[in-house]
Amino acid sequence: MGQFEYSVIPAPSRGEKAKDAKTPTDRYSAALTAELNRMARDGWEYVRADVLPSEERSGLTGRSTVYHNLLVFRRTVAATALSQTRPPQPEYPAAASPARAPEPVPVLPQAAAPKPSDHAAAGGTVAVTMDEATPPAPRSAPSQG
């Protein structure tokens, strides 16, 4: 089964005039038919009608629930279109913090910086003694006896 994309539009709120539409119900049916046919021309298949709540502002500080009549449509997404589309994004993306600039490398004072002559032997090579390369052995607890 293929993947679908969906489109949701508001249902018509009033009927439209048509020569065969005599009653308000006939006029509303004509308006609804026009919307369904308009979406079908663009490849959308009618799925269902829903009445869904929406919390909206009412006055300066109030809120009220309003119900909307919606028409739900779907159409298949071609496999080639799927590979060319970008991955789905969240409707409300999380606020990303800006990338931080890399921290500068601190400049060491001359007294703390190692001098090349401290570790270099004649000829510019570094001489490492066995004491420097091998960590000290762990001390064992004195035996009681």
CNS distance restraints for C-alpha pairs under 8 A (distance, minus, plus):
assign (resid   2 and name CA) (resid  76 and name CA) 6.25 0.50 0.50
assign (resid   2 and name CA) (resid  77 and name CA) 6.98 0.50 0.50
assign (resid   2 and name CA) (resid  78 and name CA) 7.80 0.50 0.50
assign (resid   3 and name CA) (resid  76 and name CA) 5.72 0.50 0.50
assign (resid   3 and name CA) (resid  77 and name CA) 5.66 0.50 0.50
assign (resid   3 and name CA) (resid  78 and name CA) 7.97 0.50 0.50
assign (resid   4 and name CA) (resid  74 and name CA) 6.19 0.50 0.50
assign (resid   4 and name CA) (resid  75 and name CA) 5.42 0.50 0.50
assign (resid   4 and name CA) (resid  76 and name CA) 4.41 0.50 0.50
assign (resid   4 and name CA) (resid  77 and name CA) 5.46 0.50 0.50
assign (resid   5 and name CA) (resid  74 and name CA) 5.60 0.50 0.50
assign (resid   5 and name CA) (resid  75 and name CA) 5.70 0.50 0.50
assign (resid   5 and name CA) (resid  76 and name CA) 6.41 0.50 0.50
assign (resid   5 and name CA) (resid  77 and name CA) 6.49 0.50 0.50
assign (resid   6 and name CA) (resid  72 and name CA) 7.11 0.50 0.50
assign (resid   6 and name CA) (resid  73 and name CA) 5.62 0.50 0.50
assign (resid   6 and name CA) (resid  74 and name CA) 4.34 0.50 0.50
assign (resid   6 and name CA) (resid  75 and name CA) 6.68 0.50 0.50
assign (resid   7 and name CA) (resid  72 and name CA) 6.00 0.50 0.50
assign (resid   7 and name CA) (resid  73 and name CA) 5.15 0.50 0.50
assign (resid   7 and name CA) (resid  74 and name CA) 6.17 0.50 0.50
assign (resid   8 and name CA) (resid  70 and name CA) 6.41 0.50 0.50
assign (resid   8 and name CA) (resid  71 and name CA) 5.57 0.50 0.50
assign (resid   8 and name CA) (resid  72 and name CA) 4.60 0.50 0.50
assign (resid   8 and name CA) (resid  73 and name CA) 6.22 0.50 0.50
assign (resid   9 and name CA) (resid  70 and name CA) 5.62 0.50 0.50
assign (resid   9 and name CA) (resid  71 and name CA) 5.34 0.50 0.50
assign (resid   9 and name CA) (resid  72 and name CA) 6.76 0.50 0.50
assign (resid  10 and name CA) (resid  68 and name CA) 7.24 0.50 0.50
assign (resid  10 and name CA) (resid  69 and name CA) 5.96 0.50 0.50
assign (resid  10 and name CA) (resid  70 and name CA) 4.45 0.50 0.50
assign (resid  10 and name CA) (resid  71 and name CA) 6.04 0.50 0.50
assign (resid  11 and name CA) (resid  32 and name CA) 7.20 0.50 0.50
assign (resid  11 and name CA) (resid  69 and name CA) 5.49 0.50 0.50
assign (resid  11 and name CA) (resid  70 and name CA) 5.08 0.50 0.50
assign (resid  11 and name CA) (resid  71 and name CA) 5.67 0.50 0.50
assign (resid  12 and name CA) (resid  28 and name CA) 7.68 0.50 0.50
assign (resid  12 and name CA) (resid  31 and name CA) 6.51 0.50 0.50
assign (resid  12 and name CA) (resid  32 and name CA) 6.30 0.50 0.50
assign (resid  12 and name CA) (resid  35 and name CA) 7.88 0.50 0.50
assign (resid  14 and name CA) (resid  27 and name CA) 7.92 0.50 0.50
assign (resid  14 and name CA) (resid  28 and name CA) 5.95 0.50 0.50
assign (resid  14 and name CA) (resid  31 and name CA) 7.46 0.50 0.50
assign (resid  15 and name CA) (resid  24 and name CA) 6.66 0.50 0.50
assign (resid  15 and name CA) (resid  25 and name CA) 7.59 0.50 0.50
assign (resid  15 and name CA) (resid  26 and name CA) 7.73 0.50 0.50
assign (resid  15 and name CA) (resid  27 and name CA) 4.36 0.50 0.50
assign (resid  15 and name CA) (resid  28 and name CA) 3.60 0.50 0.50
assign (resid  15 and name CA) (resid  29 and name CA) 7.00 0.50 0.50
assign (resid  15 and name CA) (resid  30 and name CA) 6.78 0.50 0.50
assign (resid  15 and name CA) (resid  31 and name CA) 5.26 0.50 0.50
assign (resid  15 and name CA) (resid  32 and name CA) 7.89 0.50 0.50
assign (resid  16 and name CA) (resid  27 and name CA) 5.13 0.50 0.50
assign (resid  16 and name CA) (resid  28 and name CA) 6.38 0.50 0.50
assign (resid  16 and name CA) (resid  30 and name CA) 6.50 0.50 0.50
assign (resid  16 and name CA) (resid  31 and name CA) 5.36 0.50 0.50
assign (resid  17 and name CA) (resid  21 and name CA) 6.69 0.50 0.50
assign (resid  17 and name CA) (resid  27 and name CA) 5.91 0.50 0.50
assign (resid  17 and name CA) (resid  30 and name CA) 7.88 0.50 0.50
assign (resid  18 and name CA) (resid  27 and name CA) 6.71 0.50 0.50
assign (resid  18 and name CA) (resid  30 and name CA) 7.08 0.50 0.50
assign (resid  20 and name CA) (resid  26 and name CA) 7.95 0.50 0.50
assign (resid  21 and name CA) (resid  26 and name CA) 4.75 0.50 0.50
assign (resid  21 and name CA) (resid  27 and name CA) 5.10 0.50 0.50
assign (resid  21 and name CA) (resid  30 and name CA) 7.25 0.50 0.50
assign (resid  22 and name CA) (resid  26 and name CA) 6.20 0.50 0.50
assign (resid  22 and name CA) (resid  27 and name CA) 7.00 0.50 0.50
assign (resid  23 and name CA) (resid  27 and name CA) 6.32 0.50 0.50
assign (resid  24 and name CA) (resid  28 and name CA) 6.14 0.50 0.50
assign (resid  25 and name CA) (resid  29 and name CA) 6.09 0.50 0.50
assign (resid  26 and name CA) (resid  30 and name CA) 6.21 0.50 0.50
assign (resid  27 and name CA) (resid  31 and name CA) 6.38 0.50 0.50
assign (resid  28 and name CA) (resid  32 and name CA) 6.20 0.50 0.50
assign (resid  29 and name CA) (resid  33 and name CA) 6.00 0.50 0.50
assign (resid  30 and name CA) (resid  34 and name CA) 6.15 0.50 0.50
assign (resid  31 and name CA) (resid  35 and name CA) 6.46 0.50 0.50
assign (resid  32 and name CA) (resid  36 and name CA) 6.26 0.50 0.50
assign (resid  33 and name CA) (resid  37 and name CA) 6.08 0.50 0.50
assign (resid  34 and name CA) (resid  38 and name CA) 6.04 0.50 0.50
assign (resid  35 and name CA) (resid  39 and name CA) 6.29 0.50 0.50
assign (resid  36 and name CA) (resid  40 and name CA) 6.14 0.50 0.50
assign (resid  36 and name CA) (resid  46 and name CA) 6.96 0.50 0.50
assign (resid  37 and name CA) (resid  41 and name CA) 6.24 0.50 0.50
assign (resid  38 and name CA) (resid  42 and name CA) 7.03 0.50 0.50
assign (resid  39 and name CA) (resid  43 and name CA) 6.71 0.50 0.50
assign (resid  39 and name CA) (resid  44 and name CA) 5.31 0.50 0.50
assign (resid  39 and name CA) (resid  45 and name CA) 7.51 0.50 0.50
assign (resid  39 and name CA) (resid  73 and name CA) 7.93 0.50 0.50
assign (resid  40 and name CA) (resid  44 and name CA) 4.78 0.50 0.50
assign (resid  40 and name CA) (resid  45 and name CA) 6.02 0.50 0.50
assign (resid  40 and name CA) (resid  46 and name CA) 7.70 0.50 0.50
assign (resid  43 and name CA) (resid  75 and name CA) 6.30 0.50 0.50
assign (resid  44 and name CA) (resid  73 and name CA) 5.66 0.50 0.50
assign (resid  44 and name CA) (resid  74 and name CA) 5.32 0.50 0.50
assign (resid  44 and name CA) (resid  75 and name CA) 5.02 0.50 0.50
assign (resid  45 and name CA) (resid  73 and name CA) 5.23 0.50 0.50
assign (resid  45 and name CA) (resid  74 and name CA) 5.18 0.50 0.50
assign (resid  45 and name CA) (resid  75 and name CA) 5.91 0.50 0.50
assign (resid  46 and name CA) (resid  71 and name CA) 7.57 0.50 0.50
assign (resid  46 and name CA) (resid  72 and name CA) 6.22 0.50 0.50
assign (resid  46 and name CA) (resid  73 and name CA) 4.45 0.50 0.50
assign (resid  46 and name CA) (resid  74 and name CA) 6.61 0.50 0.50
assign (resid  47 and name CA) (resid  71 and name CA) 7.73 0.50 0.50
assign (resid  47 and name CA) (resid  72 and name CA) 5.42 0.50 0.50
assign (resid  47 and name CA) (resid  73 and name CA) 5.16 0.50 0.50
assign (resid  47 and name CA) (resid  74 and name CA) 6.71 0.50 0.50
assign (resid  48 and name CA) (resid  71 and name CA) 6.07 0.50 0.50
assign (resid  48 and name CA) (resid  72 and name CA) 5.33 0.50 0.50
assign (resid  48 and name CA) (resid  73 and name CA) 7.30 0.50 0.50
assign (resid  49 and name CA) (resid  69 and name CA) 7.05 0.50 0.50
assign (resid  49 and name CA) (resid  70 and name CA) 5.56 0.50 0.50
assign (resid  49 and name CA) (resid  71 and name CA) 4.51 0.50 0.50
assign (resid  49 and name CA) (resid  72 and name CA) 5.99 0.50 0.50
assign (resid  50 and name CA) (resid  68 and name CA) 8.00 0.50 0.50
assign (resid  50 and name CA) (resid  69 and name CA) 5.89 0.50 0.50
assign (resid  50 and name CA) (resid  70 and name CA) 5.21 0.50 0.50
assign (resid  50 and name CA) (resid  71 and name CA) 6.48 0.50 0.50
assign (resid  50 and name CA) (resid  72 and name CA) 7.52 0.50 0.50
assign (resid  51 and name CA) (resid  67 and name CA) 6.21 0.50 0.50
assign (resid  51 and name CA) (resid  68 and name CA) 5.41 0.50 0.50
assign (resid  51 and name CA) (resid  69 and name CA) 4.60 0.50 0.50
assign (resid  51 and name CA) (resid  70 and name CA) 6.15 0.50 0.50
assign (resid  52 and name CA) (resid  67 and name CA) 5.44 0.50 0.50
assign (resid  52 and name CA) (resid  68 and name CA) 5.46 0.50 0.50
assign (resid  52 and name CA) (resid  69 and name CA) 6.82 0.50 0.50
assign (resid  52 and name CA) (resid  70 and name CA) 7.54 0.50 0.50
assign (resid  53 and name CA) (resid  65 and name CA) 6.22 0.50 0.50
assign (resid  53 and name CA) (resid  66 and name CA) 5.66 0.50 0.50
assign (resid  53 and name CA) (resid  67 and name CA) 4.40 0.50 0.50
assign (resid  53 and name CA) (resid  68 and name CA) 6.40 0.50 0.50
assign (resid  54 and name CA) (resid  65 and name CA) 5.53 0.50 0.50
assign (resid  54 and name CA) (resid  66 and name CA) 5.27 0.50 0.50
assign (resid  54 and name CA) (resid  67 and name CA) 6.09 0.50 0.50
assign (resid  54 and name CA) (resid  68 and name CA) 7.38 0.50 0.50
assign (resid  55 and name CA) (resid  63 and name CA) 6.56 0.50 0.50
assign (resid  55 and name CA) (resid  64 and name CA) 5.65 0.50 0.50
assign (resid  55 and name CA) (resid  65 and name CA) 4.45 0.50 0.50
assign (resid  55 and name CA) (resid  66 and name CA) 6.23 0.50 0.50
assign (resid  56 and name CA) (resid  63 and name CA) 5.56 0.50 0.50
assign (resid  56 and name CA) (resid  64 and name CA) 5.55 0.50 0.50
assign (resid  56 and name CA) (resid  65 and name CA) 6.16 0.50 0.50
assign (resid  56 and name CA) (resid  66 and name CA) 6.83 0.50 0.50
assign (resid  57 and name CA) (resid  61 and name CA) 7.34 0.50 0.50
assign (resid  57 and name CA) (resid  62 and name CA) 5.95 0.50 0.50
assign (resid  57 and name CA) (resid  63 and name CA) 4.46 0.50 0.50
assign (resid  57 and name CA) (resid  64 and name CA) 6.35 0.50 0.50
assign (resid  58 and name CA) (resid  62 and name CA) 4.79 0.50 0.50
assign (resid  58 and name CA) (resid  63 and name CA) 4.84 0.50 0.50
assign (resid  58 and name CA) (resid  64 and name CA) 6.00 0.50 0.50
assign (resid  59 and name CA) (resid  63 and name CA) 7.67 0.50 0.50
assign (resid  77 and name CA) (resid  81 and name CA) 6.49 0.50 0.50
assign (resid  77 and name CA) (resid  82 and name CA) 6.60 0.50 0.50
assign (resid  78 and name CA) (resid  82 and name CA) 6.33 0.50 0.50
assign (resid  79 and name CA) (resid  83 and name CA) 6.49 0.50 0.50
assign (resid  80 and name CA) (resid  84 and name CA) 6.44 0.50 0.50
assign (resid  81 and name CA) (resid  85 and name CA) 6.17 0.50 0.50
assign (resid  89 and name CA) (resid  93 and name CA) 7.30 0.50 0.50
assign (resid 108 and name CA) (resid 112 and name CA) 6.21 0.50 0.50
assign (resid 108 and name CA) (resid 113 and name CA) 5.99 0.50 0.50
assign (resid 109 and name CA) (resid 113 and name CA) 6.34 0.50 0.50
assign (resid 114 and name CA) (resid 118 and name CA) 7.07 0.50 0.50
assign (resid 115 and name CA) (resid 119 and name CA) 7.69 0.50 0.50
assign (resid 116 and name CA) (resid 120 and name CA) 6.04 0.50 0.50
assign (resid 117 and name CA) (resid 121 and name CA) 7.47 0.50 0.50
assign (resid 119 and name CA) (resid 126 and name CA) 5.66 0.50 0.50
assign (resid 119 and name CA) (resid 127 and name CA) 6.66 0.50 0.50
assign (resid 120 and name CA) (resid 124 and name CA) 5.66 0.50 0.50
assign (resid 120 and name CA) (resid 125 and name CA) 5.47 0.50 0.50
assign (resid 120 and name CA) (resid 126 and name CA) 4.40 0.50 0.50
assign (resid 120 and name CA) (resid 127 and name CA) 6.29 0.50 0.50
assign (resid 121 and name CA) (resid 125 and name CA) 5.69 0.50 0.50
assign (resid 121 and name CA) (resid 126 and name CA) 5.78 0.50 0.50
assign (resid 121 and name CA) (resid 127 and name CA) 5.94 0.50 0.50
assign (resid 128 and name CA) (resid 132 and name CA) 6.34 0.50 0.50
assign (resid 128 and name CA) (resid 133 and name CA) 6.74 0.50 0.50
assign (resid 129 and name CA) (resid 133 and name CA) 6.53 0.50 0.50
assign (resid 130 and name CA) (resid 134 and name CA) 5.98 0.50 0.50
assign (resid 131 and name CA) (resid 135 and name CA) 7.35 0.50 0.50
